[in-house]
Amino acid sequence: MELPVCTWNSSAANGLYEFGGPSLKSMSSSRFEFPRQTLLVEIERYCSFPDCGWRNRVGLTKTEAIGYRGFDCSKCERWNDDSVEAAELPETWSTEILLGSNTSTAN
């Protein structure tokens, strides 16, 4: 009884094989541009409770940063009231963060 034979096509494995679609050369000429923008910032906060004092790292998206009011300590799991300073965020976010805090206090 013979075992099935597996054949490795080296031209397909190294990318030289051209399938029915566009060739790799024509695909390399097209360019994709992605605007660079900050998607996430990480701030470092310490638990405010004297018996804990644990260092916490909090990751915030732009939307979360606008509504940020505090964090749960990852060690003692107690709530810490907190706010984020405009200097801790990218400049492009600062205007919206400040506008968000002004509109929430006006209501």
Kinemage of the C-alpha trace (Angstrom):
@kinemage 1
@onewidth
@group {chain A} dominant
@subgroup {mainchain}
@vectorlist {calphas} color= white
{ca met a 1} P 0.000 0.000 0.000
{ca glu a 2} L 1.481 3.295 -1.091
{ca leu a 3} L 1.263 6.466 0.960
{ca pro a 4} L -0.115 9.573 -0.707
{ca val a 5} L 2.610 11.839 -2.023
{ca cys a 6} L 2.674 15.476 -1.037
{ca thr a 7} L 4.204 17.796 -3.606
{ca trp a 8} L 5.499 21.200 -2.577
{ca asn a 9} L 5.202 23.778 -5.339
{ca ser a 10} L 8.152 26.045 -4.665
{ca ser a 11} L 7.056 28.691 -7.158
{ca ala a 12} L 3.774 29.114 -5.303
{ca ala a 13} L 5.526 29.053 -1.915
{ca asn a 14} L 8.004 31.809 -2.783
{ca gly a 15} L 5.372 34.045 -4.381
{ca leu a 16} L 6.469 33.725 -7.999
{ca tyr a 17} L 3.365 31.881 -9.080
{ca glu a 18} L 0.876 34.154 -10.818
{ca phe a 19} L -2.708 33.253 -10.299
{ca gly a 20} L -5.611 34.477 -12.404
{ca gly a 21} L -5.681 37.914 -10.723
{ca pro a 22} L -3.439 40.949 -11.195
{ca ser a 23} L 0.283 40.393 -11.036
{ca leu a 24} L 2.276 41.339 -7.954
{ca lys a 25} L 4.115 44.040 -9.879
{ca ser a 26} L 0.924 45.900 -10.731
{ca met a 27} L -0.333 45.531 -7.163
{ca ser a 28} L 2.822 47.054 -5.686
{ca ser a 29} L 2.260 50.293 -7.586
{ca ser a 30} L -0.986 51.025 -5.737
{ca arg a 31} L -0.511 52.823 -2.431
{ca phe a 32} L -2.653 52.983 0.634
{ca glu a 33} L -2.458 56.025 2.840
{ca phe a 34} L -3.550 55.895 6.443
{ca pro a 35} L -3.678 59.174 8.343
{ca arg a 36} L -1.630 58.995 11.511
{ca gln a 37} L -3.619 59.793 14.590
{ca thr a 38} L -3.449 58.785 18.205
{ca leu a 39} L -6.013 56.103 18.996
{ca leu a 40} L -5.153 55.322 22.609
{ca val a 41} L -3.251 57.000 25.439
{ca glu a 42} L -2.079 55.416 28.647
{ca ile a 43} L -2.033 57.389 31.878
{ca glu a 44} L -0.502 56.269 35.152
{ca arg a 45} L -2.403 56.764 38.376
{ca tyr a 46} L -1.805 55.697 41.971
{ca cys a 47} L -4.578 54.468 44.214
{ca ser a 48} L -5.549 57.269 46.602
{ca phe a 49} L -6.237 54.951 49.549
{ca pro a 50} L -3.368 54.971 52.091
{ca asp a 51} L -3.547 51.220 52.693
{ca cys a 52} L -3.126 50.499 48.973
{ca gly a 53} L -1.212 53.083 46.888
{ca trp a 54} L -1.054 50.673 43.938
{ca arg a 55} L 0.168 51.980 40.579
{ca asn a 56} L -2.531 51.657 37.923
{ca arg a 57} L -2.175 52.154 34.202
{ca val a 58} L -5.334 53.342 32.523
{ca gly a 59} L -5.734 53.193 28.751
{ca leu a 60} L -8.154 55.699 27.275
{ca thr a 61} L -9.537 56.224 23.808
{ca lys a 62} L -10.524 59.740 22.777
{ca thr a 63} L -14.174 59.098 23.646
{ca glu a 64} L -13.264 57.588 27.026
{ca ala a 65} L -10.935 60.498 27.814
{ca ile a 66} L -13.775 62.977 27.294
{ca gly a 67} L -15.919 61.165 29.871
{ca tyr a 68} L -13.085 60.122 32.231
{ca arg a 69} L -14.001 60.654 35.886
{ca gly a 70} L -11.873 58.043 37.673
{ca phe a 71} L -10.760 54.424 37.803
{ca asp a 72} L -11.119 51.210 39.760
{ca cys a 73} L -7.860 50.209 41.443
{ca ser a 74} L -6.666 46.920 40.004
{ca lys a 75} L -5.441 45.745 43.421
{ca cys a 76} L -8.023 46.824 46.014
{ca glu a 77} L -10.847 47.296 43.467
{ca arg a 78} L -12.003 50.576 45.039
{ca trp a 79} L -13.130 53.571 43.011
{ca asn a 80} L -10.773 56.544 42.747
{ca asp a 81} L -12.212 59.879 41.615
{ca asp a 82} L -9.877 61.391 39.075
{ca ser a 83} L -9.717 63.663 36.069
{ca val a 84} L -7.387 63.894 33.138
{ca glu a 85} L -5.349 67.017 32.449
{ca ala a 86} L -5.157 68.433 28.937
{ca ala a 87} L -1.339 68.231 29.131
{ca glu a 88} L -1.561 64.425 29.468
{ca leu a 89} L -3.394 64.071 26.151
{ca pro a 90} L -2.422 64.674 22.543
{ca glu a 91} L -2.886 68.272 21.402
{ca thr a 92} L -5.489 67.230 18.862
{ca trp a 93} L -7.637 65.836 21.682
{ca ser a 94} L -7.239 68.728 24.126
{ca thr a 95} L -9.725 71.073 22.489
{ca glu a 96} L -12.480 68.470 22.437
{ca ile a 97} L -11.733 67.375 26.008
{ca leu a 98} L -12.001 70.954 27.254
{ca leu a 99} L -15.170 71.552 25.249
{ca gly a 100} L -16.648 68.329 26.642
{ca ser a 101} L -15.957 69.353 30.243
{ca asn a 102} L -17.378 72.865 29.682
{ca thr a 103} L -20.626 71.553 28.217
{ca ser a 104} L -21.089 69.038 31.051
{ca thr a 105} L -20.736 71.757 33.697
{ca ala a 106} L -23.118 74.082 31.850
{ca asn a 107} L -26.006 71.584 32.059
